[in-house]
Amino acid sequence: MHYVISGQGPVVILIHGLFGDLDNLKALGKELEEQFTVVRIDVLNHGSSPRVASMNYQSLADSMVKLIEELDCNQAILIGHSMGGKIAMATALSYPQLVSKLVVADIAPVAYQSRHDKVFAALESMPINELKDRRQALTHMQACDVDDGTAQFLLKSLTRAEQGFSWKMNLKGLKTSYADIIDWPDFSRNYQGPCLFVRGGDSDYVTAEHRHAIMTQFPTVKAKTIEGTGHWLHAQKPAIFNRIVKDFITAN
C-alpha cells in the first residue's frame, strides 16, 4: 500500500474510510507525530495504492500485516474511521499479537444495509473526461441529490488528467466489493487489547443495538461520544476528536 511516514516513536497507522485517502486523518497525524511514528495509508483501491478486482476484510487485514512487516515493527496502534475502522478491527481480531491498541471511529463490527447507492450513481455518471473545473463536478453531484458536505469530500478524489479529470479511487473495484465492505465476517476470536470506540452523537452508524456485538468482540472497550457531530466527527470537531484519541493511546 502507498503510505507516508512522519514523527518518531511507537508506530501508529491511520486508516481512512470508503472513498477517502491518506489525507483524511492528516490533522490527527500532525497531533500525534511528536510522540509517535505516524503512518497514513491509502487503502487498496484508493489514492495511490494498487487497484485490485475485489477486496474484503480478511484480505485487507492481510494487507495490513504486510505493511506492519514492511515497517519492521513488532506491533502497531491502529486507528481507523468508518471502513478504516472495520479494517483495523479485522486486523486486531485476525492478528491480535500485532495490534497493541485499537481506536475505532464511528463504525461497529456489524453488517450494514446499503447506503451509498446515490453516491455510486453520481460518481459513475460524472462526465470526468469533459469536466472543465471542479465547480462543474460539484454541480453534477448536487443534481444527483448528493449533499454538499459529502460531495466536497468525494471531490477530493478528483484529480486533473491530460483530458478532463480522473478519479484517484478505483470505482469499479469498490462497487464490485461493496457488498463485502458493508458486511462483517464471523471472526472466531475476540480482541483483548486496549480499545476505544468514538462515535458521533448525531450519527446512526453506532447505536445501542450494536452494543452486544461490540462488547462480544472487544470486551475491554471504552467508549466516547462527541456531541454535535455526525459520521465525519474527525472533520467536524477535530480538536476534540484528536484530544480523545491522543489521551487514550498515551494513557494506555
C-alpha positions, 0 to 999 in steps of 0.5 A: 500500500502507498503510505507516508511516514512522519514523527518518531516513536511507537508506530501508529497507522491511520486508516481512512474510510470508503472513498477517502485517502491518506489525507483524511486523518492528516490533522490527527497525524500532525497531533500525534507525530511528536510522540509517535511514528505516524503512518497514513495509508491509502487503502487498496483501491484508493489514492495511490495504492494498487487497484485490485478486482475485489477486496474484503476484510480478511484480505485487507487485514492481510494487507495490513500485516504486510505493511506492519512487516514492511515497517519492521515493527513488532506491533502497531496502534491502529486507528481507523474511521468508518471502513478504516475502522472495520479494517483495523478491527479485522486486523486486531481480531485476525492478528491480535499479537500485532495490534497493541491498541485499537481506536475505532471511529464511528463504525461497529463490527456489524453488517450494514444495509446499503447506503451509498447507492446515490453516491455510486450513481453520481460518481459513475455518471460524472462526465470526468473526461469533459469536466472543465473545473471542479465547480462543474463536478460539484454541480453534477453531484448536487443534481444527483441529490448528493449533499454538499458536505459529502460531495466536497469530500468525494471531490477530493478524489478528483484529480486533473488528467491530460483530458478532463479529470480522473478519479484517484479511487478505483470505482469499479473495484469498490462497487464490485466489493461493496457488498463485502465492505458493508458486511462483517465476517464471523471472526472466531476470536475476540480482541483483548487489547486496549480499545476505544470506540468514538462515535458521533452523537448525531450519527446512526452508524453506532447505536445501542443495538450494536452494543452486544456485538461490540462488547462480544468482540472487544470486551475491554472497550471504552467508549466516547461520544462527541456531541454535535457531530455526525459520521465525519466527527474527525472533520467536524470537531477535530480538536476534540476528536484528536484530544480523545484519541491522543489521551487514550493511546498515551494513557494506555 
